[in-house]
Amino acid sequence: MWYNKYISSLLRGCITTPTIISAALLALGLCGMLGSITWILRRGNKNRLTHLFLFCQSSIVLWLISELLILFSYTKQQYWISYTIGNIGISCFGPLWLWLSQEYTYNGKKKIRLLWILPLITISSICVVFTNPMHHLYYADFVDHRFTYGPLFYVFQIIYYICIITGITIICLKHTRKSVQITKQSILLILSAAIPLGINTLSLTGIFTSKATLTPLFFGLSSLLIIIALGRYGLLNINNIAIRDTINNINSGVVVFDNSGSITYKNKYADTIPFLKDASSIEGFLSAVAEVSGKAAPADFNSIEIKCGKEYYNLKQAYCDNKNGNRVASVITISNVTEYHELAAAEKKLSLEQERNRIAQEMHDSAGHTFTMISSLARLLKFEADKSAPDTSKMVENIQEIDGLSRSGVTQLRCTINNLRDDEFMTSVTKAVQTVITAVRGIDVELCVQGEENERYSFCIREMYDSCRETVTNSLRYSEASRIDIILKFLDERIEMYILDNGKGCETISEHNGLRGIRERTEKLGGTVKFSSIPGEGFNTIIKIPLQEVQI
């Protein structure tokens, strides 16, 4: 068994110091390569470039394993197996490196012609190695660890070197054609292949000789360069770099605290926030917030807003848990919301201005019209009174008309003033209608509510208010009614409003501005409105608005 032979050789002193040094260097290189493979498997993106890189690293691992086996081989069969494993790794690395280089350079957008030949090179090389005992063209003579190379060995070595050099050239030409400086990750990737290639070339040509095998040491250096390219410059894992750069450049502060409460990360924006400059822990952060806001902030807050000078900041805290559900960090984001406060103030000012304009328009349209009519009727009344034989019935008719207009004008004015003071009544249909009723003086108005009102009916509060106010105003102005009954029905599929007065009624209904406005508002919501009247039996208005039409 190999194990017994190794132990006996070690006891006899057959394992020399150069062998031990070579084994240690090989183990170092092997650990480095396995470390880079582990890194890729854990953090690399799942794409073709990553897979090719894994295959390249795995081929080097095979070569290092074969070199390690060679050191402790004793029979011809053991040497043959060890060298065969190494040749498989070598035959894979050159073509894979070229394939990796073009994939890294062109990212799959442009393909090198005849790329399909690369797998054939690897397959041909492996076949030649396995069939060497029949033709002796790869190894001309193989006795234990003493062997001479055949012509095909040099042919394939030249092909491997061409593949590696071509791959390095492709990476360099990419930057030359684009007239940009070669990236750090590209330099590291080139050196990871060029350094072992150069050392191996010097060893094969006899320019560089050593009792210990030094090539694995340079493969260890190569793996170190690869790990730097992977970790620091984002090779094969651009997501982490993209996320880091994005967070670092957003217009919000990001501060990360570990379990002990210490700050482990701050992005660029966080460094510009005045009250965070001296904070180095969660305690210092909370103290700075308390000093600025004037009140203490709890350590487990979710969202708070503070004012620092003329600036407003919104602070939000989130927590990070590991796979076991244990909390490992907390992240606080700080956003400058001064602009939103300015917009809110501007919007409030604009809203007030619009409300003033609306009320001015209402005063002009309703009260102005009413007062103009009263003034005209008063002049007619004075003209009639100045006659030597005034028409008493006409004067009474004018007085009644003035009385009706005055009462309706007062009602409209009260509704307008209530609307100016407070929009609280606009929170429900019932409150809006009740506001109209409260403004009426001189006649009885009763409200009957059937069903239960909820938020589903809130879409028509303004329209129901305006229609109710217009109808009541018309009753006060024209109907000479002594009572108005209003019925609200909140049904599952619709809302209904009935406004019934006991006035003088009319034979024909002409829809002028007031009634036309009621119909337009109702039909705009998909509803219907019906006006009806019988002389001596008052005027009726029925409004029905479906809920389903609005929800769709």
C-alpha positions in Angstrom: 0.0 0.0 0.0 1.1 3.6 -0.7 0.6 4.6 2.9 3.0 1.9 4.2 5.6 2.8 1.6 5.4 6.5 2.5 5.9 5.8 6.1 8.8 3.4 5.6 10.4 5.8 3.1 10.0 8.7 5.6 11.7 6.5 8.3 14.5 5.6 6.0 15.0 9.2 5.1 14.0 8.7 1.4 11.7 11.7 1.6 14.2 14.5 1.3 14.0 18.1 2.3 13.3 19.3 -1.3 10.5 16.8 -1.5 8.9 18.1 1.7 9.3 21.7 0.5 7.7 20.8 -2.9 4.9 19.0 -1.1 4.3 22.1 1.1 4.3 24.4 -1.9 1.9 22.2 -3.7 -0.4 22.1 -0.7 -0.2 25.9 -0.5 -1.1 26.3 -4.2 -3.9 23.6 -3.9 -5.4 25.5 -0.9 -5.3 28.7 -2.8 -7.1 27.3 -5.8 -9.7 25.5 -3.7 -10.2 28.8 -1.8 -10.9 30.7 -5.0 -13.3 27.9 -6.2 -15.1 28.1 -2.9 -15.4 31.9 -3.2 -16.9 31.5 -6.7 -19.4 28.8 -5.7 -20.6 31.0 -2.8 -20.7 34.5 -4.3 -20.3 34.2 -8.1 -23.1 34.9 -10.5 -24.7 31.9 -12.2 -23.6 32.5 -15.7 -21.4 31.1 -18.4 -18.4 33.2 -17.4 -18.5 31.8 -13.9 -18.8 28.2 -15.1 -15.8 28.7 -17.4 -13.8 30.2 -14.6 -14.7 27.2 -12.3 -13.6 24.8 -15.0 -10.2 26.6 -15.4 -9.6 26.6 -11.7 -10.6 22.9 -11.5 -8.1 22.0 -14.3 -5.3 23.7 -12.3 -6.4 21.7 -9.2 -6.0 18.5 -11.2 -2.5 19.5 -12.2 -1.6 20.3 -8.6 -3.0 17.0 -7.3 -1.0 15.1 -10.0 2.2 16.9 -8.9 1.5 16.0 -5.3 1.0 12.4 -6.2 4.2 12.3 -8.3 6.2 13.2 -5.2 5.0 10.0 -3.4 4.9 7.6 -6.4 7.2 4.6 -6.5 6.1 2.3 -9.3 5.7 2.9 -13.0 2.0 2.4 -12.7 1.7 5.0 -10.0 3.8 7.5 -12.0 1.7 6.8 -15.1 -1.6 7.5 -13.2 -0.2 10.7 -11.6 1.1 12.1 -14.9 -2.1 11.2 -16.7 -4.1 13.2 -14.1 -1.8 16.1 -14.6 -2.0 15.9 -18.4 -5.8 16.0 -18.2 -5.7 19.2 -16.2 -3.1 20.8 -18.6 -5.0 19.8 -21.7 -8.2 21.4 -20.3 -6.6 24.6 -19.0 -5.3 26.2 -22.3 -8.5 25.9 -24.3 -10.7 26.8 -21.3 -8.6 29.9 -20.7 -9.0 31.1 -24.3 -12.8 30.5 -24.0 -12.9 32.3 -20.7 -11.0 35.3 -22.1 -13.3 35.8 -25.0 -16.4 35.4 -22.8 -15.0 37.9 -20.3 -14.0 40.3 -23.0 -17.1 40.3 -25.2 -19.6 39.1 -22.6 -21.2 36.8 -25.1 -22.0 39.5 -27.6 -19.3 38.6 -30.1 -17.9 35.1 -30.7 -14.5 34.2 -31.9 -14.7 32.1 -35.0 -13.7 28.4 -34.8 -14.3 28.5 -31.0 -15.8 25.0 -31.4 -12.2 23.7 -32.1 -11.2 24.2 -28.4 -13.0 21.2 -27.0 -11.6 19.1 -29.8 -8.1 20.1 -28.8 -8.7 18.9 -25.2 -10.3 15.7 -26.3 -7.5 15.0 -28.8 -4.8 15.6 -26.2 -6.5 13.3 -23.6 -6.9 10.6 -26.2 -3.2 10.9 -27.2 -2.1 10.6 -23.6 -4.2 7.5 -22.9 -3.1 5.8 -26.0 0.6 6.6 -25.6 1.7 3.0 -24.8 0.6 2.1 -28.3 2.4 4.9 -30.3 4.9 6.5 -27.8 4.4 9.9 -29.5 3.6 11.9 -26.4 6.1 10.2 -24.1 8.9 8.6 -26.2 10.2 6.7 -23.2 8.5 6.3 -19.8 10.4 4.3 -17.0 9.3 5.2 -13.5 9.7 9.0 -13.2 12.4 9.1 -15.9 10.9 9.8 -19.3 11.6 11.6 -22.5 9.0 13.7 -24.4 7.8 12.7 -27.8 6.9 15.1 -30.7 3.1 15.3 -29.9 4.0 16.5 -26.4 5.7 19.6 -27.8 2.9 20.1 -30.4 0.2 20.2 -27.7 2.4 22.4 -25.4 2.7 24.9 -28.3 -1.1 24.8 -28.8 -1.7 25.3 -25.0 0.7 28.3 -25.0 -0.9 29.7 -28.1 -4.3 29.5 -26.4 -3.1 31.2 -23.2 -1.2 33.9 -25.0 -4.2 34.5 -27.4 -6.5 34.8 -24.4 -4.2 37.4 -22.7 -3.9 39.3 -26.0 -7.7 39.4 -26.4 -8.2 41.0 -23.0 -5.5 43.6 -23.8 -6.9 44.4 -27.3 -10.3 44.9 -25.8 -9.1 48.0 -24.0 -6.8 49.1 -26.8 -9.6 49.2 -29.3 -11.9 51.1 -27.0 -9.0 53.5 -26.1 -9.6 53.0 -22.4 -7.2 52.2 -19.6 -7.1 48.5 -18.8 -9.0 47.7 -15.6 -7.4 46.4 -12.4 -9.4 43.2 -12.5 -8.2 42.6 -16.1 -4.6 43.1 -15.0 -5.1 40.6 -12.1 -6.7 38.1 -14.4 -3.9 38.4 -16.9 -1.2 38.0 -14.2 -2.9 35.0 -12.7 -2.3 33.1 -16.0 0.9 34.8 -17.1 3.0 34.3 -14.0 2.6 30.5 -13.7 3.0 30.3 -17.5 6.3 32.1 -17.5 7.7 30.1 -14.6 6.6 26.8 -16.2 8.3 27.9 -19.5 11.5 28.7 -17.7 11.5 25.3 -16.0 10.8 23.3 -19.1 13.5 25.1 -21.1 16.0 24.5 -18.2 16.7 28.2 -17.8 15.4 28.0 -14.2 16.2 25.0 -12.1 15.5 24.1 -8.5 15.5 21.0 -6.3 12.0 22.0 -5.1 9.1 22.4 -7.4 8.4 26.2 -7.4 5.7 26.3 -10.0 3.0 25.5 -7.5 4.1 28.4 -5.4 3.4 30.7 -8.3 0.0 29.1 -8.8 -0.6 29.9 -5.1 0.3 33.5 -5.9 -2.0 33.3 -9.0 -4.9 32.1 -6.8 -4.3 35.1 -4.4 -4.5 37.5 -7.4 -7.8 35.8 -8.4 -9.2 36.1 -4.9 -8.3 39.9 -4.9 -10.0 40.3 -8.3 -13.0 38.4 -7.0 -13.4 40.2 -3.7 -12.1 43.8 -4.3 -12.9 44.4 -7.9 -16.0 42.4 -8.3 -14.8 39.8 -10.9 -17.7 37.3 -11.5 -19.8 39.0 -8.9 -20.7 42.4 -10.2 -23.9 42.5 -8.2 -22.1 43.2 -4.9 -20.1 46.0 -6.5 -23.2 47.4 -8.2 -25.2 47.4 -4.9 -22.3 48.9 -3.0 -21.8 51.7 -5.5 -25.6 52.4 -5.8 -26.0 52.7 -2.0 -22.9 54.9 -1.9 -24.3 57.3 -4.5 -28.0 57.6 -3.5 -29.3 60.8 -2.1 -30.1 59.3 1.3 -27.9 58.4 4.2 -27.4 54.8 5.0 -25.9 53.7 8.4 -25.3 50.1 9.4 -24.9 49.1 13.1 -23.7 45.7 14.3 -24.9 43.8 17.3 -22.7 45.7 19.6 -24.2 49.0 18.4 -21.1 50.2 16.6 -21.3 51.8 13.1 -19.8 49.4 10.5 -20.8 51.4 7.4 -21.8 54.9 6.3 -22.3 55.9 2.7 -21.1 59.2 1.3 -24.4 61.0 1.9 -24.5 60.1 5.6 -21.1 61.8 6.0 -22.7 65.1 4.8 -25.5 65.1 7.4 -24.4 67.6 10.2 -25.7 65.8 13.3 -24.0 62.4 12.2 -20.5 63.7 12.0 -19.5 62.7 15.6 -21.7 59.6 15.9 -19.8 56.3 16.1 -22.4 54.1 17.8 -26.1 53.7 18.2 -26.0 55.5 21.5 -24.2 58.5 19.9 -26.6 58.4 17.0 -29.7 58.6 19.3 -28.1 61.3 21.4 -27.4 63.4 18.3 -31.1 62.9 17.2 -32.4 63.9 20.7 -30.2 67.0 20.7 -31.4 68.1 17.3 -35.1 67.2 17.7 -35.4 68.2 21.4 -36.9 64.9 22.4 -35.5 61.4 23.0 -35.8 58.8 20.3 -36.4 55.1 21.3 -33.7 52.7 20.2 -36.3 50.5 18.5 -38.0 53.3 16.5 -39.4 52.5 13.1 -39.8 55.9 11.6 -39.3 59.4 13.0 -38.9 62.9 11.6 -36.7 65.6 12.9 -35.7 69.2 12.0 -32.1 70.3 11.9 -31.8 74.0 11.2 -34.0 74.6 8.1 -33.8 71.0 7.0 -36.2 68.2 7.7 -35.0 64.6 7.9 -37.0 61.3 7.9 -35.3 58.4 9.7 -36.3 54.8 9.2 -34.8 51.7 10.9 -34.8 48.2 9.6 -33.3 45.0 11.0 -31.2 42.2 9.4 -31.5 38.6 10.6 -29.4 35.6 9.7 -30.8 32.3 8.5 -31.4 31.2 12.1 -33.5 34.2 12.7 -31.0 35.9 15.0 -30.6 39.7 14.6 -27.1 40.6 13.3 -27.4 44.2 12.3 -29.7 47.2 12.0 -29.9 49.7 9.1 -31.0 53.3 9.5 -31.8 55.4 6.4 -31.9 59.2 6.6 -33.8 61.1 3.9 -33.9 64.8 3.4 -37.6 65.6 3.2 -37.4 69.4 3.2 -38.6 69.6 -0.3 -41.8 67.7 0.6 -42.5 70.2 3.5 -42.0 73.1 1.1 -44.3 71.4 -1.5 -46.9 70.7 1.3 -46.8 74.4 2.4 -47.1 75.5 -1.2 -50.0 73.1 -1.8 -51.7 74.3 1.3 -51.4 77.9 0.2 -52.6 77.0 -3.3 -55.5 75.1 -1.8 -56.5 78.1 0.3 -56.3 80.3 -2.7 -58.5 77.9 -4.8 -61.0 77.8 -1.9 -61.2 81.5 -1.7 -61.7 81.7 -5.5 -64.4 79.0 -5.3 -66.2 80.8 -2.5 -65.9 84.1 -4.3 -67.4 82.5 -7.3 -70.3 81.0 -5.2 -70.9 84.4 -3.6 -71.0 85.9 -7.1 -73.2 83.3 -8.6 -75.7 82.7 -5.8 -75.8 85.6 -3.3 -75.0 88.2 -6.0 -77.8 86.9 -8.2 -80.2 86.8 -5.2 -79.4 90.3 -4.1 -79.8 91.6 -7.6 -83.2 90.1 -7.8 -84.2 91.5 -4.4 -83.0 95.0 -5.5 -85.1 94.7 -8.8 -88.2 93.6 -6.9 -87.7 96.4 -4.3 -87.6 99.0 -7.2 -90.7 97.6 -8.7 -92.4 97.7 -5.2 -91.4 101.3 -4.8 -92.6 102.2 -8.3 -96.0 100.6 -7.5 -96.2 102.3 -4.1 -95.6 105.7 -5.7 -98.7 105.3 -7.9 -101.9 107.1 -6.9 -103.8 103.8 -7.1 -101.2 101.1 -6.3 -102.1 97.5 -7.1 -102.1 95.9 -3.6 -102.1 92.3 -4.9 -99.0 92.9 -7.0 -97.2 94.6 -4.1 -98.0 91.6 -1.9 -96.7 89.3 -4.6 -93.5 91.3 -4.8 -93.1 91.3 -1.0 -93.5 87.5 -0.9 -91.0 87.1 -3.7 -88.5 89.3 -1.8 -89.1 87.2 1.3 -88.5 84.0 -0.5 -85.3 85.3 -2.2 -84.0 86.7 1.1 -84.5 83.4 2.9 -82.9 81.4 0.1 -80.0 83.9 0.0 -79.4 83.6 3.8 -79.4 79.8 3.4 -76.8 79.9 0.6 -74.7 82.4 2.5 -74.7 80.2 5.6 -73.7 77.1 3.5 -70.9 79.1 1.9 -69.6 80.4 5.3 -69.8 76.9 6.8 -67.8 75.6 3.8 -65.2 78.3 4.3 -64.8 77.7 8.0 -64.6 73.9 8.0 -64.8 71.0 5.6 -65.4 68.6 8.4 -69.0 68.0 7.2 -67.6 66.6 3.9 -66.6 63.4 5.7 -70.0 61.8 5.0 -73.1 62.3 3.0 -75.3 62.6 6.1 -73.1 65.3 7.6 -73.1 67.2 4.3 -77.0 67.1 4.1 -77.3 68.0 7.7 -75.2 71.1 7.1 -77.7 72.3 4.5 -80.6 71.7 6.9 -78.8 73.7 9.7 -78.5 76.7 7.5 -82.3 76.9 6.7 -84.4 79.3 8.7 -88.2 80.0 8.7 -89.5 76.6 7.6 -89.3 73.0 9.1 -86.8 70.6 7.5 -86.7 67.0 8.6 -84.1 64.4 7.7 -84.7 60.7 7.7 -81.8 58.3 7.2 -82.4 54.7 6.2 -79.6 52.1 6.1 -76.0 52.5 7.4 -73.5 54.8 5.8 -69.9 53.7 5.3 -66.9 54.6 3.2 -68.3 53.1 0.0 -70.6 56.2 -0.3 -67.9 58.8 0.2 -67.3 59.2 -3.6 -70.5 61.4 -4.0 -70.4 63.5 -0.8 -69.7 66.8 -2.7 -72.3 66.1 -5.4 -75.1 65.1 -2.9 -74.3 68.3 -0.9 -74.5 70.6 -3.9 -77.7 68.9 -5.2 -79.4 69.1 -1.8 -78.4 72.7 -1.3 -79.7 73.7 -4.8 -83.0 71.9 -4.3 -83.6 73.4 -0.9 -82.7 76.8 -2.2 -85.3 76.5 -5.0 -88.0 75.4 -2.5 -87.3 78.5 -0.4 -87.2 80.8 -3.4 -90.2 79.6 -5.4 -92.4 77.0 -3.7 -93.7 79.0 -0.7 -93.3 75.7 1.3 -93.6 75.5 5.1 -92.0 72.1 5.3 -89.3 70.1 3.5 -88.7 66.4 4.1 -85.3 64.8 3.1 -84.9 61.0 3.0 -81.4 59.4 2.5 -81.3 55.7 1.7 -78.0 53.8 1.9 -78.6 50.6 0.0 -76.2 47.8 -0.9 -76.2 48.7 -4.6 -76.9 52.4 -4.6 -77.6 55.6 -2.6 -80.9 57.4 -2.9 -82.0 60.9 -1.8 -85.6 62.2 -1.8 -86.3 65.9 -1.3 -90.0 66.6 -0.9 -91.6 70.0 -0.1 -95.3 70.9 0.5 -95.2 74.1 -1.6 -97.5 75.3 -4.3 -96.0 73.1 -7.0 -96.2 73.7 -10.7 -97.8 72.3 -13.9 -94.6 72.2 -16.0 -91.0 71.9 -15.0 -88.4 73.9 -16.9 -84.8 72.8 -16.2 -82.7 75.9 -16.0 -79.2 76.4 -14.5 -80.1 75.0 -11.1 -82.0 71.8 -12.1 -79.7 71.3 -15.0 -76.7 71.4 -12.7 -78.3 68.7 -10.4 -78.9 66.4 -13.4 -75.4 66.9 -14.8 -73.7 66.1 -11.5 -75.8 63.0 -10.9 -75.5 61.6 -14.4 -71.7 62.2 -14.3 -71.6 59.6 -11.5 -73.8 57.2 -13.5 -77.0 58.0 -11.6 -80.5 59.2 -12.5 -82.5 62.2 -11.3 -86.3 62.7 -11.5 -88.2 66.0 -10.9 -91.9 65.9 -10.4 -94.6 68.3 -9.3 -98.4 68.7 -9.0 -100.0 72.1 -8.5 -100.9 72.5 -4.9 -98.9 69.4 -3.8 -95.3 70.6 -3.8 -92.1 69.7 -5.7 -90.2 66.4 -5.5 -86.6 65.6 -6.4 -85.4 62.0 -6.5 -81.7 61.2 -7.0 -80.3 57.7 -7.3 -76.6 56.9 -7.7 -75.4 53.3 -8.1 -72.3 52.2 -6.3 -71.3 49.5 -8.8 -70.9 52.0 -11.6 -68.5 54.1 -9.6 -66.4 51.1 -8.3 -65.9 49.9 -11.9 
